[in-house]
Amino acid sequence: MNYAEFRLKFRHFVKKYQKLILIALIIWGLVFLLNLLMTHRTVEPQAETSYEVHTSVIDSSDETPKSIQTPIEDKVKEYVGYCNEGNYQKAFDMLSEGCRKYAFNDSVTLFMDHVLTKMPTPKEYVLQDYSNMKYDKENLYIYEIKYLDDYLATGLTNTTYTFTSERMTFFENEDGGIEMNVGNYIYHSDIKSISENEYLKLDVIDKVVRYSIETYKVKLTNRSNYTVVIADGQENDEVALKLTNETRKRSEITDIVLAPKEELEIEMTFPKFVDDGDLSTALVLSSVRVMEQYSGTEDVPEETIQYEIDNAISKFSMEANIID
């Protein structure tokens, strides 16, 4: 086929299928234009969450009642606003009486120290229902608050931002108002439980529950004329918190040794998540020793320590009920 014949056949083809060719060119042009527009389009990122603000992270079927959702949001907004302004007294006054007393010893200064660890500069925040529980027939709504850098205030760009967080607890008071706790404080409970024998009296006075720890105020009385050793590191789990399904060791590593007739008031702290579904049932002193001779443990030969333990006047365990 020569060039002239090719031209004739091509012109004949175009003439015969010109409508189809025109449609194909239009479609191709639209596709090209659409791709061009999509390439240069700026897509705004959209925040995606797998849960709602007032739905518990721990239990997605548990939701804060709608009647108090807005009051909770308003409380947090007002509280963070006061803290950002440095108006610590007004922020402190927003807290429940128990939180002011047991978390901050009724001290605005201690509260201010806490705030500055969380919000050393003006912060934005994110609010999320974390878990809900019931205590003493009262519903407690535990929220996680994340404090983020205020981008407009700092004016920083190309910076990796960090955040701080804490648990806030909300509950309705007798008047229908919303009370608020901060600093991971959940509640305080009077225990007033006593266990005793001829040598030792164990009086559990109260406990303060924070999100991940329980702290017990305890009064110990040595009724004997001998040294009473409750904890000095020579036995396993000398002081423990008994739960329904397990026991927890005491966080402190200090010795507890009572001289003859001595009274001692101390605090004992144990790791315990308030929403772990387990129940604290008893405070246990598992290896109490009444010693006629006691040389201590620091720089004391092992054989001396063991000799004194073997010749203890009495060895026993003691348990005080602490169920609320």
C-alpha positions in Angstrom: 0.0 0.0 0.0 1.4 3.4 -1.1 1.0 6.6 0.8 -1.9 7.8 -1.4 -3.9 4.6 -0.8 -3.2 4.9 3.0 -4.6 8.5 3.0 -7.7 7.5 1.2 -8.4 4.6 3.6 -7.7 6.8 6.7 -10.0 9.5 5.5 -12.7 6.9 4.8 -12.2 5.4 8.3 -12.5 8.9 9.9 -15.5 9.8 7.9 -17.2 6.5 8.7 -16.5 6.6 12.5 -16.2 10.3 13.1 -19.0 10.4 15.8 -17.4 7.6 17.8 -14.0 9.2 17.5 -15.5 12.6 18.7 -17.1 11.0 21.7 -13.9 9.1 22.6 -11.9 12.4 22.4 -14.4 14.2 24.7 -14.3 11.4 27.2 -10.5 11.4 27.2 -10.4 15.2 27.6 -12.8 15.0 30.6 -10.7 12.3 32.2 -7.5 14.3 31.7 -9.1 17.5 33.1 -10.4 15.6 36.2 -7.0 14.1 36.9 -5.4 17.5 36.6 -7.9 19.0 39.1 -7.4 16.2 41.6 -3.7 16.5 41.4 -3.7 20.1 42.5 -6.5 19.9 45.0 -5.7 20.4 48.7 -7.5 17.9 50.9 -8.3 19.0 54.4 -7.5 16.3 56.9 -10.5 15.1 58.8 -10.2 13.8 62.4 -11.4 10.3 62.7 -12.4 8.7 66.0 -13.7 5.2 66.8 -15.7 6.4 69.8 -17.8 9.2 71.0 -16.6 11.8 73.6 -19.1 10.6 76.2 -18.9 6.9 75.5 -16.5 4.9 77.8 -13.3 3.7 76.3 -13.2 0.7 78.6 -16.8 -0.3 77.9 -18.3 1.0 74.6 -21.8 0.1 75.8 -21.5 2.5 78.7 -22.4 6.2 78.1 -22.6 9.2 80.3 -26.2 10.3 80.7 -27.1 13.0 78.1 -28.5 15.2 80.9 -25.0 15.8 82.3 -22.9 15.7 79.2 -23.1 19.4 78.5 -22.6 20.4 82.2 -19.4 18.2 82.2 -18.1 19.9 79.1 -18.9 23.3 80.5 -17.0 22.5 83.8 -13.9 21.4 82.0 -13.9 24.5 79.7 -14.3 26.8 82.7 -11.6 25.0 84.7 -9.0 25.0 82.0 -9.8 28.7 81.3 -9.1 29.6 84.9 -5.9 27.6 84.9 -4.7 29.2 81.6 -5.4 32.7 83.1 -3.4 31.8 86.2 -6.6 32.2 88.4 -5.8 29.2 90.5 -8.1 30.1 93.4 -11.2 30.1 91.2 -10.0 26.8 89.6 -9.4 25.3 93.1 -12.9 26.4 94.2 -14.4 24.4 91.4 -13.2 21.1 92.9 -15.2 18.9 95.2 -14.6 19.3 99.0 -13.1 15.8 99.1 -10.6 16.5 96.3 -9.5 19.8 97.9 -9.0 18.1 101.2 -7.5 14.7 100.4 -5.7 15.4 97.1 -4.3 18.9 98.0 -4.6 19.2 101.7 -6.9 22.3 101.3 -3.8 24.1 99.9 -4.1 26.3 96.8 -0.3 26.3 96.6 -0.2 22.5 96.3 -3.0 22.6 93.7 -1.0 25.3 91.8 2.0 23.0 91.8 -0.1 20.2 90.3 -1.6 22.5 87.6 1.9 23.7 86.5 3.0 20.1 86.0 0.1 19.7 83.6 -0.2 23.2 82.1 3.0 25.1 82.5 1.8 27.2 79.5 -1.7 27.9 78.2 -3.2 24.7 76.8 -6.0 23.4 74.7 -7.6 20.1 75.8 -9.3 17.0 74.6 -12.0 15.4 76.7 -12.9 11.6 76.6 -15.0 9.4 78.9 -12.6 6.7 80.0 -14.6 4.6 82.4 -17.6 4.8 84.7 -18.2 3.1 88.0 -20.5 3.2 91.1 -19.3 3.9 94.6 -21.6 4.0 97.6 -24.6 4.1 95.3 -23.1 7.1 93.5 -22.3 7.0 89.8 -18.8 8.3 89.0 -17.8 9.3 85.5 -14.0 9.1 85.0 -12.7 11.2 82.0 -9.3 11.4 80.6 -8.2 15.0 79.8 -5.3 15.5 77.5 -3.6 19.0 77.6 -2.2 20.1 74.2 -0.1 23.1 73.2 -2.1 26.1 72.2 -0.9 26.6 68.7 -2.2 30.1 68.3 -0.6 31.2 71.6 2.8 29.6 70.9 3.0 30.5 67.3 5.4 27.5 66.8 5.6 25.6 63.5 7.3 22.4 62.4 7.5 21.3 66.0 6.7 18.0 67.6 4.0 18.7 70.2 3.7 16.7 73.4 0.8 16.4 75.8 0.1 15.8 79.5 -3.0 14.1 80.8 -4.9 13.3 84.0 -8.1 11.7 85.1 -11.0 13.9 86.1 -14.0 12.4 87.9 -17.5 13.8 87.8 -20.6 13.0 89.9 -23.9 14.5 90.8 -24.4 16.0 94.3 -27.5 15.9 96.3 -28.7 19.2 94.7 -28.4 17.8 91.2 -25.2 19.8 90.5 -22.0 18.4 89.0 -19.0 17.9 91.3 -15.5 17.6 89.8 -12.2 15.9 91.0 -8.8 16.3 89.3 -5.3 15.0 89.7 -6.5 11.3 89.3 -8.3 11.6 92.6 -11.5 9.4 92.7 -12.8 9.3 96.3 -12.1 9.1 100.0 -13.6 6.4 102.3 -13.6 6.1 106.1 -12.7 2.5 107.0 -12.4 2.3 110.8 -11.5 -1.3 110.9 -9.5 -2.8 113.8 -7.6 -6.1 114.2 -5.7 -6.8 117.4 -4.1 -9.4 119.7 -2.0 -9.2 122.9 1.0 -7.9 121.0 -0.3 -5.6 118.3 -3.3 -3.4 117.4 -3.9 -2.6 113.7 -6.3 0.3 113.1 -7.1 1.1 109.5 -8.5 4.6 109.6 -9.4 5.5 106.0 -8.3 5.2 102.4 -7.9 7.6 99.5 -8.5 6.1 96.0 -6.8 7.6 93.0 -7.1 6.2 89.5 -4.2 3.7 89.8 -3.3 3.6 93.5 -5.0 3.2 96.9 -3.5 4.8 100.0 -4.5 3.6 103.5 -3.9 5.6 106.7 -3.0 3.1 109.4 -2.4 3.4 113.1 -0.1 0.7 114.7 0.2 0.1 118.4 2.8 -2.1 120.0 1.1 -3.5 123.2 4.1 -5.4 124.3 7.4 -4.7 126.0 9.3 -6.1 123.0 10.2 -4.9 119.6 7.5 -5.7 117.0 8.8 -6.0 113.4 6.1 -5.7 110.7 8.3 -5.2 107.7 12.1 -5.1 107.3 12.6 -6.9 104.0 13.4 -10.3 105.6 10.1 -12.0 104.5 8.1 -12.0 101.3 5.0 -9.7 101.0 5.3 -8.6 104.6 2.5 -6.0 104.0 -0.1 -6.7 101.3 -3.4 -5.6 99.9 -5.8 -8.5 99.5 -8.1 -8.4 96.5 -10.8 -10.8 95.6 -8.5 -12.7 93.1 -5.0 -11.8 94.1 -2.8 -9.7 96.5 -0.7 -6.5 95.8 2.6 -5.6 97.4 3.1 -2.3 99.2 4.7 0.4 97.1 6.9 1.7 99.9 10.1 -0.1 100.8 10.6 1.5 104.2 10.8 -0.7 107.3 8.0 -0.8 109.8 9.5 -1.5 113.3 7.8 -0.6 116.6 9.7 -0.1 119.8 8.0 -1.3 123.0 4.6 0.4 123.6 5.2 2.6 120.5 2.2 4.0 118.5 2.8 4.8 114.9 0.5 6.4 112.3 1.6 5.8 108.7 0.3 5.6 105.1 0.5 2.5 103.0 0.1 2.7 99.2 -0.7 -0.1 96.8 -1.0 -0.2 93.0 -4.7 -0.8 92.2 -6.7 0.5 89.2 -10.1 1.7 90.3 -11.8 0.2 87.3 -10.1 -3.2 87.1 -13.2 -5.0 88.3 -11.5 -6.4 91.4 -12.4 -5.6 95.0 -10.0 -4.6 97.8 -11.0 -6.8 100.8 -8.3 -6.7 103.5 -5.0 -5.2 104.6 -2.7 -8.1 105.5 0.4 -8.1 107.8 1.7 -11.5 106.9 5.0 -11.8 108.9 4.8 -10.0 112.2 7.6 -10.9 114.5 7.8 -10.1 118.3 11.5 -9.9 119.0 13.2 -10.1 122.4 16.4 -9.2 120.6 16.5 -7.1 117.4 19.7 -5.7 115.8 18.0 -4.4 112.7 19.2 -5.4 109.2 21.7 -2.8 108.0 25.3 -4.0 108.3 24.1 -6.9 110.4 25.5 -10.4 109.6 22.9 -12.8 108.0 23.5 -15.3 110.7 22.6 -12.8 113.4 19.5 -11.8 111.6 18.4 -15.4 111.2 19.2 -16.3 114.8 17.1 -13.4 116.1 14.2 -14.4 113.8 14.4 -18.1 114.9 14.3 -17.0 118.5 11.4 -14.6 118.2 8.9 -14.6 121.1 6.0 -14.8 118.6 5.3 -14.9 114.9 1.9 -14.3 113.4 -0.1 -12.7 110.6 -2.9 -10.1 111.0 -5.7 -9.1 108.7 -8.1 -6.1 108.8 -11.2 -6.0 106.7 -11.3 -2.9 104.4 -14.4 -3.5 102.3 -16.3 -0.2 101.8 
